[in-house]
Amino acid sequence: MFLSSYESGVDAKKRVSIPASFRKVLSGADAVFLWPSLDKPCIEGAGQALMNAFEDSMGDIDLMDRRRFALASYIMGEARQARFDEGGRIVLDAELLSTAGISDKARFVGLGDRFQIWEPAAYDAVKAEMRALALDSLGLLKAKPRAARPESGE
């Protein structure tokens, strides 16, 4: 599970270090999936498990439904695999950097099944709004029986 938030520098070659705890969640994968957020000025990131879940969920939508095409086009069509180098870094392409307004620093924010990469000041600007929405949404959280989960999986 992707937890906590971390700030990392972006070097001149547009490389950024993925937090070690996030790499651990990816269970030895050699890459991570990244795509521009649909509704926020940031980059979304995940491992293979979430991409499989997206594909499975889209498969439940009628084959000719325009919404299925829209979701697949935006999530799958915009996603890229970023491979890790020997130091646990990835290269953020220019389009993703521009979409998120990231230049020299990046804030990684864990969201459980995925993470986001923000320009730090942009994240700070929406943090209070997200806190207020979370406070207002507390009633949506319900206790559920927990299925057995592997200790280090996504």
C-alpha positions in Angstrom: 0.0 0.0 0.0 1.3 3.4 -1.0 1.4 5.5 2.2 2.7 8.9 3.4 4.2 11.7 1.3 7.8 12.5 0.3 9.5 15.3 -1.5 12.2 14.6 -4.0 14.4 16.6 -6.3 14.1 16.5 -10.1 17.5 16.6 -11.8 18.5 18.2 -15.1 17.8 14.9 -16.9 14.2 15.0 -15.5 14.9 12.0 -13.2 13.3 11.7 -9.9 13.7 9.1 -7.1 10.7 7.0 -6.3 10.5 6.7 -2.5 11.9 3.4 -1.3 8.7 2.5 0.5 6.8 3.0 -2.8 9.3 0.8 -4.7 8.8 -1.9 -2.0 5.0 -1.8 -2.7 5.8 -2.5 -6.3 7.3 -5.8 -5.2 10.4 -5.8 -7.4 8.8 -4.5 -10.6 11.2 -2.8 -12.9 8.7 0.0 -13.9 5.8 2.0 -12.7 2.8 3.3 -14.7 2.2 7.0 -14.9 -0.6 9.1 -16.5 -1.8 12.7 -16.2 -4.6 13.0 -13.6 -8.0 13.4 -15.0 -9.2 16.0 -12.5 -6.1 17.4 -10.7 -2.9 19.1 -11.8 -0.7 16.2 -10.9 0.6 12.9 -12.2 -1.1 9.6 -11.1 1.1 6.5 -10.6 0.5 2.9 -9.9 1.8 -0.6 -10.3 0.5 -3.4 -12.5 -2.2 -4.5 -10.0 -4.1 -1.2 -10.3 -3.8 -1.2 -14.1 -5.2 -4.7 -14.2 -8.1 -3.5 -11.9 -8.8 -0.6 -14.3 -8.9 -3.0 -17.2 -11.2 -5.4 -15.4 -13.5 -2.6 -14.4 -13.6 -1.2 -17.9 -14.4 -4.7 -19.1 -17.7 -4.6 -17.2 -18.9 -1.6 -19.3 -20.7 -2.4 -22.5 -18.2 -2.8 -25.4 -19.8 0.0 -27.4 -20.4 2.4 -24.6 -18.7 5.7 -25.3 -17.8 6.1 -21.6 -15.8 2.9 -21.8 -13.9 4.3 -24.7 -13.4 7.6 -22.9 -12.1 6.0 -19.8 -9.8 3.6 -21.7 -8.5 6.4 -23.9 -7.7 8.6 -21.0 -6.3 6.2 -18.5 -4.8 3.4 -20.7 -4.1 5.6 -23.7 -2.3 8.3 -21.7 -0.4 5.9 -19.3 3.3 5.3 -19.8 5.7 2.8 -18.2 8.6 4.5 -16.5 11.5 2.1 -15.9 13.6 2.3 -12.8 17.3 2.8 -13.2 19.9 1.2 -10.8 19.3 4.0 -8.3 15.5 3.7 -8.1 14.9 6.7 -10.3 12.6 7.2 -13.2 12.5 9.8 -16.0 9.4 12.0 -16.0 8.6 13.0 -19.6 8.1 16.6 -20.6 4.4 16.3 -21.2 3.8 14.9 -17.7 6.0 17.5 -16.1 4.2 20.3 -17.9 0.7 18.9 -17.0 1.7 18.9 -13.3 3.8 22.1 -13.4 6.8 20.3 -11.9 10.3 21.7 -12.4 12.9 21.0 -9.8 10.9 19.4 -6.9 8.2 16.7 -6.8 5.9 15.7 -3.9 4.9 12.0 -3.9 1.6 11.4 -2.1 0.5 7.9 -1.3 -3.2 7.0 -1.8 -3.2 3.3 -0.9 -3.7 1.6 -4.3 -1.9 4.4 -6.2 0.1 7.6 -5.7 0.3 11.1 -7.1 3.2 13.3 -8.0 2.6 17.0 -7.4 4.5 20.2 -7.7 4.9 20.8 -3.9 3.3 24.3 -3.8 0.3 23.1 -5.9 -0.2 20.2 -3.4 0.1 22.6 -0.4 -2.6 24.8 -2.1 -5.2 21.9 -2.3 -4.3 20.2 0.9 -6.7 22.2 3.1 -9.5 21.7 0.6 -8.8 17.9 0.6 -8.8 17.9 4.4 -12.2 19.6 4.5 -13.6 17.2 2.0 -12.2 14.2 3.9 -13.7 15.5 7.1 -17.1 16.0 5.4 -16.8 12.4 4.0 -16.1 10.6 7.2 -19.5 9.0 7.2 -18.7 7.2 4.0 -16.2 5.0 5.8 -17.8 1.7 6.9 -16.2 -1.2 8.7 -16.0 -4.2 6.4 -14.6 -7.7 7.1 -11.1 -7.8 5.8 -10.2 -10.3 3.2 -6.8 -12.0 3.6 -4.1 -9.7 2.0 -0.5 -10.5 1.3 1.8 -8.5 3.6 3.7 -6.6 0.8 1.2 -6.5 -2.1 -0.6 -3.5 -3.6 
